[in-house]
Structures are given as C-alpha cells and as structure tokens.
Amino acid sequence: GDVLRNNLLVRYFGNKLIQKTDNVDIGVACSTAVTHGPGAKLLSRAGRTLHEVQSHLDREGASDLVVELVIKSVHSPSIFVEAVELGIALLEGGNPIIQKSVFTKLMGDDLSQSFFKVFYEKMKDAQQEIKSTVTVNTSDIAAKAHEDKEQNKELEKMSKKRMSAKPNGIVITEELREELNQAAASTAQAYANVRNLASGDDVTSNAALVGSALEDMLAEKLDRHRSGNTASGERDEGLLNAKVLVMQPILRFLQLLCENHNRDLQNFLRNQNNKTNFNLVSETLMFLDCICGSTTGGLGLLGLYINEHNVALINQTLETLTEYCQGPCHDNQNCIATHESNGLDIITALILNDINPLGKTRMDLVLELKNNASKLLLAIMESRGDSENAERILYNMNPKQLVDVACRAFHQESLDDDNDADDAASADGDDGVSPKEVGHNIYILCHQLAHHNKELATMLRPSELNNADPKVNKALQYYATHTAQIEIVRHDRTLEQIVFPIPEICELITVDTKLKVLHTAERDDQGSKVSDFFERTEDMFNEMKWQKKLRGQPMLFWMSSYMSLWSNILFNCAVLINLIVAFFYPFVDYVPKLIIPQLSGLIWTVMLSSGAIVLTLPRVAGIRTFAASTILRLIFSIGPEPTLWLLGFLTIVLKIIHIISIIGNQGTLTKSAQQIVTNVELWYHAFYLMFCILGICMHPFFYSVLLFDVVYREETLLNVIRSVTRNGRSIVLTAVLALILVYMFSIIGYMFFKDDFLVSVDEEVVTQQGIMSDTASCQASADADCQTSETLSKYVQQQFNHNKYDNVQGNSEPAEMINVGGEIKERACDSLVMCIVTTLNQGLRNGGGIGDVLRAPSSAEPLFVARVVYDLLFFFIVIIIVLNLIFGVIIDTFADLRSEKQQKELILKNTCFICGLNRSAFDNKTVSFEEHIKHEHNMWHYLYFIVLVKVKDPTEFTGPESYVYAMVK
C-alpha cells in the first residue's frame, strides 16, 4: 500500500514533493537521535523515525495543545480521550523533548492545578464506579446459568420484533454510526445513574428509562448474535463502564510522562507545590486497591474481581506504578510503601495467590499480571540503602509460598511445551510472557528480599537439606546459574549491587573466546584494565550474535564446533607426512619389504584390534594407535609414495574444513573487507593451505614447512620467538654496530695486514672428467631416475666446475694459491670487498676473532705489535662486547617474558579482576576467594550486563540499567 501511495504521489506531483518532505527541518532531533527502541521505528510515510516526527510536532505546538485540550475537555469525554491519545502518541518511547515541553508548559503558565485536577477527578469517578458495581461482579459467577437462559429468551423475543419491523435492514453511514455511538453512551450513562441511586431513592420513576436502555442493549446483543458473534456478545456482559475504561489511556499517559525515569515529572505527579495538590501516585495505588476488590473483604477472593476484561487495566496500573518508582524515585517509593491502603498487600497477593477462574482459561494473562507485580515490588526496593520497604513487603508474606510460586512457574514452562507440541494455536502464546521468565523475575525478587530474611536466604540454596522436593531444587539450580550480580558506582561514589537475569544470547559465547580474553586482558592498572575489557565487549557481543545465526546453519555449525579437533588432526598428519619423507625419500618404484616377515602379521593384529577398540570405547590413545598402524600397513602394502599422496589429499581437505570452521566461529564473512584483509590468523591458515597444495603438486619437501605449526600452537615456543622479535629494534641496531666495526677492521686489515689474510682451502675432489662421465652415464642408462638424484648442491658444483674449466681454456688468471707447510692457502684480502667478507665470515665464526684465521707473525716483524693490538681489539670489541650484547638482549627478553607469564598466572590465580583484592584478603572472611570471584565479582557478569542493556528495550530499563546504558553509550 505504501509503495502504491508513493508511486501515485510521484506520478501526480513529481519528485518535487518527495524532495520537499526530505528538506523538512528536524532541528534538534538529529542531535538526540535514538538508535533502538520505539523511538527508532521508521515511519514509512513520513520517511523519518518516530522520534523525529514527535519532535517536529512538538515544535509546531502539539504538546501545548494536549495540555490545553485536557484542561478544557471537562464536559466532553470524547475530546478528553482523543487529547490523551494524542499525548500518548507524542510521548511514545518516552521522548524527553515532549516530556520537557509538557513540564515547561505546566510550570510556566501555572496550569498544573487545573491540568491534574482533571485526571484526579477521572480517577475518583472510576473508583466510585468500581465500588458501586463490585457486588455485581461477584454475583456473576453464581447467576451465570440463570442469566444465560433469560438472555436467550429475550433474544428470541427481540428477534421476532426486529424481523417484522426491519425485514431489509438499513445502511449505516459514518454520520449515523457516530449518532448511534453517542446515543449508546448516553443510554449507558443513564443506566449507570440509575444503578448508583441510593437504596432509599424512588426507582420506579426511572423504570421506563431503564427498560429502554435494557431494550437497546438487548437489541445490540441480538445484532451480534445474528451475525454469528454470540460468544463475543456474551463476553460483553463483563465489559467495564466508560468511566473505568478511560483509566487505561490515562494511566498509559502518566506512565509515558515518567518514561526513561524523568525525575522532575515523577515528583511533579506526586506534588505540584500548589495551594491544592493532587497526588496522582497515591490515587493510582488506590485505584489498584479498588479494582482488585480489597475494599470488600479478604485478599483470597482476588480471582472474583479479576477477569479477562479488567486484567489489561490492572496490568497497566502496575506498569504505571512501576514507572513512578524506577530511577530510583525514593519519594514515590515511600509514598506507595507507606500508603494507608492495602496497596502492598494487593501487589503481594497478585504474586502469591492463584487467580481463578481466569487462570484456568487464560494463564498467559495471569502470568503477565504476576510478572508486572514482581517488577513493581522490585521497583519499590530499587537502589535503596535501607531495609524499610523490604521489611514492609515481607511483613505479610510467606517466604516458602514465594519460592514455591517461582518454582511452579519454572515447571509450568515444560508442561506448556508438552501440551502445545501438537497444538496449532500454540503460536499465539509466543507473544506473551514466558512462565520461566516470570519465575525468574520472582526469583530475583526473592534474592533481593533474602538480604533481609535469613529464612528466605536459606530456602534459595538448592540442596536436599533445605528442599526435599527435587523439582524445587532443579528450578532453584536453573535460576541460580542464570542469575548474575554486579556492582556499580553512582555519581556520588556510592556502591550499588544489581541482580539481573543473564540473557540467553550470552550462553553462545565460545570457551575459546573466554580463555583468550581471560589470558590477554590488561591486568596491570585498574584504569587500563577496565578500558581494555570494555573495548572487547563489542567484539564479544558481535560473536554472540553470529553464534546465534550459526545455529540456523547445521552443517556450518557442526564444522565450527570441532575447530580444535581439525587443528590437532592436521598437525598429526603433518608429522606423519614428514616422517614418511624423512625415512623413504628418494622414493623408489617398488614396495619396501619388512626385515622380519613376522612384523607384517603384528601390524595387521594391532590395526584390527585398535580399530575394534575405537568402535567400542573411543579414546584418543586408541585412535592414534589405529591411525599409526593403518599408515604403516599402507606403506608396506602400496608403498610410501601413494601413502604420501593419500595423506596429502587428506591434509588439503582437512585444512579447507578447518578454515571454514574458523570463518564460521569468528563470523569472518560478516566483517568488513578491511578487517578480513588485516586478519593475520586467516592469512596464516591460507599460507598453510598453499604449502599443502605445493607439497602434493610440486615437491614433498614443501611439507617440512608445515612443522612450524608447532610454534603457532605452543605458547612456550611463541615466547622463544618473541624473545627475538619483541626487542627486535635493539637487536638490529646492535647488529648494525657490529657491521660498522667489522667494516672498520676490514679497512685497517686491507691497509696494513693484506699479506696476513691467508685462508686455508681444500683441494677439489670431483674433477671435470668425473662430472662429464657421470652425466653421460645418467643419460645413457634408461632405468636410472636422474631427477630423483639431483640436488641443488650438485647443480651448483657442476656450474662451478664448468666455469673453472672455461677459465682454464681461456687462459684467464686463477686466484693465487700458496703452499704453506704442505697446506694450500689462498690470499683473501687482495680487494676490499673480499677483505670485508673474510673478516665478517671468519672473524665472527671463530671464538678468538679474526686473529685465529690470519697468518701468525714473527715477533721480529715491524708490525708485530700492531697485529697484536689489532687481534685483541677485534676480540674484545666485536666478539666479547658486541656479540654478547646481542645475546644478552635476547636472553633478557626471554627471561622477562617468562617472568611476565608467571606473574600473569599468579594474578589470574590469586587476584580479583574487578576489585583487585588478593586471595589473602579473604582468609578471615565469611566469603572465600573462589565464591567472591564466582558470584560477587564475576568478570563475565559485567559483560552479560552490558549485553543486557544492548538487547533490552530502553523503555523497559530499570534505574541502574538506564544509568549503565548512559555510561557505556
């Protein structure tokens, strides 16, 4: 419909209309844009969010209009209802701009007294109406059968009259419908006035009016009966009067005025600082007291007053009262808790008592009622340092009964699942509140009250000593494991404890991620620790959301679940492949034979027995034995090279599955292109796969690179590598200094000791004639495999000998050789570059420096002293100082890494992540260190609370949740 509407607008008015609406100034709405919740809902026709449209209407004076219409609609109920509905639409989502405008309007023009007087009178009228009809409500059950018979007779009589009078019926236009509605409202009002007359008044004079009113009501019921809506017509008997029904929009409007914990309006509803104050908080509580029938007797009769027609109004009343208190607003909490009515008792009774007969037909409505009542009690106790309100709640409450209600709700969830398994209508129940969620809220209420009642605290511990019923223990165990508590610091530096249910999505975070964060999170300083942990929360929350999506893809989820298993199998395959290459390369065409023939039978026996054990009792050791014996059998059955190909293909397949599992676990494809490209782990596994392919396609020696995976897998070996790379700059600069010193010593050696650079060389063993004959024999033999025997060193030797042979043929001058005492030596410093290479190569590799390689001079030589100084300086400066500097940097870095690892393990084991207290601080306390870090200061509970405020509707926030949401945002 909206698409067709937009097409027609463009066709008749062109694109100018669309551009004009896009250019509407939204003013401050941009700066206060909301990201989620009702205010973030996009209105398709306006092309803007609800928050922006509300703010635009506010600037046009809609908020002021609502206030003025409410004040001037005293004698027009329909205008009043429409004005309140407009106010609800403007305030939907708790728009703070509208709230501020309403508050400013009421304060600026001194309209608060007349404005709140209207609501006060409406509330009083509703209470009076309920009190006058409460006896009718209680007699409905006893007289229901009799009324049904009488109603059927009246319907038959009216049917005959109407059939004879209006055989063809009439067409009802909008104007006629409006007139009929007004007439029906007047009739209902007249009937209500008759009913409200005192017992001593003369009723006979109004008999005709009553008769006509009844006749109209029966006629209306007949129409519904004739159209097939007999059931709905019968339900209309219990419909509330208009004076009571108007309370629904009124209470919703008052709730939205206080939405998002608007402290000014919360206090303003209670006290306007006028000559005549209208305490709407107390009136709302009295209305709840009245509609639940507490003015007529005991609280055990709640089920007689709560029915399908007024339960929505009671729920709205509870929600409004909850919004009055949250924030917290201590004055409103005290106002409700200390009120002289039976308000607290009513709220408690709503939780503890069975609401029958409504509970037998509409259990979802009863559960919602109990849920809202428990939230209200929590709001009354929210963020209070004293125990007054908690003690008032506990005064008339049986703790055992409260725990039983929570546990019954838990088990009701499983019963509902069993009953609704084959029920097509069960889908309708998904919109309501879950019984387990209701039970969880009641459990949290118990948890808060347990601080002030030892008996209740004992009952909440799941053990057979406290509770003999296993069902109760099962429910308490579930609630305990799915409930978390944290501590927050308010602006005034006060510490406040928060208890909250753990969102279901938090259970999807993987153990690997938890361990990674636990071991890599900053723990040095309190400030840096907090910031580092909270920087990781967004990534962990994204992982939870991805894991939730992953559950919908069974194949990918199965692969991702065994990511560590694929990694272990791959490493074992790499080890086996390299063992085959090491023992059997170069490969031969025939199958190798066992030295002892009896070993073949032994391998068969081990393979079959381990296979049988794996099938019956799968264990890691059995699987490894089976795999090793199977590979041995393949080697001596089909040969090492086919076995290598088989393992190579298996490695490629497993690596592809491993990469898919990594992508599935981390949600890589959902990230941006930049994040994917800069993912070092993904690049590592891609190179691993490339070497697997090269090993099977190019040469089996490429498989040797796969063994470096042991460095990636082991933290100790990673520390060995880090000992070089961590202070890499210092090591490189020290090495550059060593090169400079070698360069300086090379220059001095070239200038003064050129003749002393005589390096021993070995005579060639392989002659040119031998090389030529080997090549010819290889080419002449058809059976020989020349490629398998070739090596890189042989190729280099051949090239060297060819070059030398060419030099001899061309009569070029060879290097000068000197025979010293039967040992052939070569001059190694005839050019500066050869002098540098010789000094670097021979000087650094010999323990005594360059002096161990140079010619030993005679003491009679003129440069003897200079040679001694030259050798000693090279030894002390280069060998002793510079090289040991490099070694010292590496060793110190490794020692630092080892001590850091030990310190981190010590901190992990003995220090609380949240408060930083040591294990020794809990030696003489009632709470042990393990209980403290598991329950009181569990670091993951803080993550769960951040996730809770991210997934929860902002309009449902409690005061502490709003505070944390604002701080995190």
Order of alpha helices (4+ residues) and beta strands (2+ residues): alpha-alpha-beta-beta-alpha-alpha-alpha-alpha-alpha-alpha-alpha-alpha-alpha-alpha-alpha-alpha-alpha-alpha-alpha-alpha-alpha-alpha-alpha-alpha-alpha-alpha-alpha-alpha-beta-beta-alpha-alpha-alpha-alpha-alpha-alpha-alpha-alpha-alpha-alpha-alpha-alpha-beta-alpha-alpha-alpha-beta-beta-alpha-alpha-alpha-alpha-alpha
